[in-house]
Amino acid sequence: IPVELYKMIWPFIPFPYSLIFRKQGDVQLFFSNHVPPGTKGKVISIIHDLSVRAFPETMSLRTKLLLKLTMKKTIARSDKIITVSEFTKSELIKYYTVTPSKIVVMHNGLDASRFHNAIGKSIITQTKKDLNLPNDYILYFGTLEPRKNITRLIQGYFIAKQADGGIPKLVIAGKKGWLYDEIFTLVEKLKISEDVIFPGYIDSKIVPPLYAGAKFFIFPSLYEGFGMPPLEAMACGTPVAVAKAASLAEVVGDAALLFDPFNTEEIADVITTMSKNDDLLEDLRKKGIEQSAKFTWSRAGKVLQDTIREMVGS
């Protein structure tokens, strides 16, 4: 049975996982919220976020249905649950009353060979040229969908731009998710099409120089289980501002400016402040590099390794 087909049918038809994967290990590890029926042995599941409970209106009907059908069963079947942040751990306890001792926090890590603060100027310049970007720009990078709160970012940018024409252009990069039309409609309605640039999907090879070339990075998302883009941007030496929401403060520590993601005036103030204060940007740049260095895959791997060893008694 093709894997994609199996993933579609098992929430509705409990075809046993053990009949497909007959060779069983001591521990079965599932990476994305779902433990199939008929899984034998001890189970670890990784749960990244609980947006299905916290912000169901920002998800497609298909995704909501799938998670509602499987989440409780996954939690019940898991011997250990790994979350990618303390925030997601607290959400799991809040919505499903999971015993805290069953949950292990394992922060995500960074690929330091890709995301670092020594990206060559020539690569940055070429990336700007290839994407037709100005020398100075404010960057958002992520999926274009309601949960990312991009419409309020645009409104905040509009307020800042109206007050000060010297604010750099805003680059909103990333693939289209769902219900993204409102984003483009708002830019046209506010008549700022020349100031807001949509380069679309960004090839992974040029994501680091895209970060490194920005004056600063802003991430207004309403809900993140972890939030990789701000961490990647900090590692590339780019000053960062993030929403005071969900796990983002946990990830950035004191190395970024925080703002109320529901307050467009506050978003405008942050944009203006970071656009005009080079000393602040340099301070955030240094702090961001230090903060991002705390998140490594070797550290994450050690947490996972220790969890498995505890489960198999070695």
N, C-alpha and C positions, 0 to 999 in steps of 0.2 A: 504494500500500500504506500503510495507517495506520501511523504511527510506532511505536505500542505493539506492533502485530502484528509489525513488522519486528524490533523489539528482542527479541521472544520467539523468533523463528525463526532469526535469523542465527547464534547459537552452534551450532546443530545442522545447519542447511542454509546453506552459505556463499554466499548470494545476494549478488552484488557491490553494495556501497554506491554505486559509481560509476554503476550503471545507474539508481539512483533519483535521486541528486543529480548530474545530468550536468554542471552548471556547476562547474568545479573552480577553486579558488583556489590561490595560491602555497603556502599553508600551511593544512592542515586541523587544527582545534583541537577536541579532545574533552574534555569536562569531568568525566567520571565513570567512570574505570577501564576503559572499553571502546573499542577501535578496531575497527570492523566490517571484514569481509573486503572485498577489492576497493577499498580506499581509495587513491586516486592522490595523487601529490605528496608533499611533506614533511608530517610529522605531529608535532604536539605533543599529548601526553595529560597530564591532571592526575590524579594518584593521591592520594587523601585519607588513606587508612590501609590497613594490611594486617592487619586483624582476622581476615580469613579464614585467615591463617596463624598469627597469635599467639593468638587466642581463637576457634577455629572452633566450640567448644561453645556460644558465645553467639549464633550465627547460625542462621537457618532453613535447612533442607535445600536449599530452592530457591535461596536466595542463595549458599550455599556452592558448589552445583553450577555456577551461572552464572559465578561468579568463577574457579573452578578451570578451567572450559572456556575462559575468555577472557583471564585475566591474563598468562600467558606470551606469548600471541600479541600482546597489546597492548604489552608491554614490548619484544618483538622488533621490532614494526612501527614504534614511535615513534622519531623522530630525536632528539627531546628529551622528557624527562619532567619535569613540574613537580610538586613535592611542596609541601604547605602547612606543613611544618615540617622542621627539621633531624632531628627524631626519625623522621619517616616516610622521609626520605632514608636514614637509617641502617638502617631496617627493610628497605627495598628492596634495599640492598646485601647485607644479611644473608641474606635469604631467596632472592634471585634473582641474586646476584653481578653486579649491574649496575655498569658502569664509572662511577665518581663524576662524571666530566666530562660524562656524558650527563644528569645530574640538576641541575635548577635549583630552589632553594628560594624560594617566594613565599608569605610569610605572608598569611593572610586579613586583611581589614580590617573596620572598623566603620562603620556608618552613623551618623555623629555627629549628624545631624539628628534621630535617634530615640533614640539611647543617649547621654545626657549627664547631668551632675549638676545641672541647673537645671529639673528636672521640678517643676511646681507642686504645692504641698501639697494644694490642692483636688482635683487629679486623683488624687493618691495616696489621699486619704481616700475619694473616690468609688469607686476601684478596690477598696479594702478592703471597702467597703459592698456593692458589687455581687457580690463573691466570698464575702461573709460571713466575712471574715478578722478576727482580733483586731488590736489596735493594734501589739503586738509579736509577731513571728514569725520563725522560722528558715526559710529557703527553699532547697529544691532545685527546679530547673526543668530538664526534659529528658524524653526518652522513657522510659517505664516498661518496662524490659527487663533481662535478666540482666547484660549488660556494664556497666550503669550502677551496679551494686553497691548497690542501694537497700536490700536486706535487711540488709546490714551497717550501713548508715546508721541504719536503724530500731533495730537491736540496740544500737548505740552510744548513740542517743538515749534508749532505755529505761534503760540503765545510768546515764546522766547524770541522768535524771528521777527515778530511784529514790533517788539520792544527794542530790538537791536539787530539791524540788518547785517552786522558783521559775524553773526553765528555761522559756523561752517555748515555745509550741506549734510543732510542725514542720509546714510546708506542703510537700507533695510534689505539684508541679504539672507537667502535661504529658500528652500523649496516651499511650494504651496501645500498647505495641509488641507483643511476643510473650512468652509464658511469664511473664506479669505476675501471675497468680493468687497466687503465693507471697507477693507483697508484701502484699496485702490479708489473706491468711490469717494472716501473721505479726502484723500489727497486732491482729487479733482475738484471737489466741493470747496475746499479751502484755497484753491488756486495756487498750490505750492508744488506743482509737478516739476518745475525746474530746480527745486531745492531738495526734493526727496527722490533718491535714486534706488531703483529696484534691479539689481544685477541678476536676480534669480538664483537658481541652484548653483552652488559653489563646489567645484571639484575639490576633494579632500587635500590634494597636493598644494593648493594655493590658499587654504584656510589660514595657516600660520602667517604668511606675509600680509594677508588681508587684515588680520588682527594687528600685526606690528605696524602697519601703515596708518592706522587710525589715530586721530588726536586723542580720543577716548572711546571706551566701549560702554554702552548702556543696555541694561537688561531688565525690562519692566514686568517680567512674568509674574502672574498671580499665584502659580503653584508649581513647584518643582520638588521632586523627591531628592534631588541632589543639585543639579545645575552645572553642567560641564562648561558651557561657553564662557562664563565669567572667569573660571579657573584657567582655562586655556588662554584667554586674553591676558590675564595677569602674568602667566608664565612667559608670554611673548613681550613683556615689558610695557603693556598698554594699561593706562589708568582705567579704573572701572567704577561704575555706579550701578547698584542693583536695587530692586524692589525690597522693601522691608516686609518680606513675606516668605512663608514656608521655610525651606532649608537654606535659603540663600545667605542669610547672615552667618549661619554656621559654617558655610564654605569659605566666605571671604574674610571672616574675622574683622579686624580693624583696618583692613587693607583696601577698603572701598567706601564710597559714599553710599548711604542708604536713603531711600525716599519712600513715601507713601504711594503705592502704585495706583490708588484710586483718586489721587489729588493731582489734577493736571497742572495747577499753579505750582505745586511743589516740584513736579517733574520739570517745568519750565525754569524754575530757580536753579535746579541742579545743572541743567544744560547750560544756562548762562554762566554760572559759577565756574564750571569746568572749562568752558570755552575761553574764559578771560583770565584764569589764574594759573599761570605756568608753574609757579612755586608749588601749588597744591598738586598739580599733575605730576611733578617730579617726585614729591613725597609719596603719592599713591603708587607711582611706578616702582619705587624701591620696596615699599611694603608689599606690593603685589607679588613681586618676584620671590620674596622671602616666604610669603604665605603659600604660594603655589608649590613650593619645594616640599611642603609637608605631605603632599598627596602623591604617593608613589604606588605603582602596581606591586612592587615587592612587598610593601607594607600591607597592602590589601591581600596579597597571596599568603602572607604569614598568618593573617586572621583566619582565612579560609582553611589553611593547612592545620592550624591548631584546633579549629572546630571539627574537622574530619577526624583528627587523631583522638579527640575526646570522645567522639561517637563510636569509634572502633576499639577504644580502650588501649591505645598504644602511645 
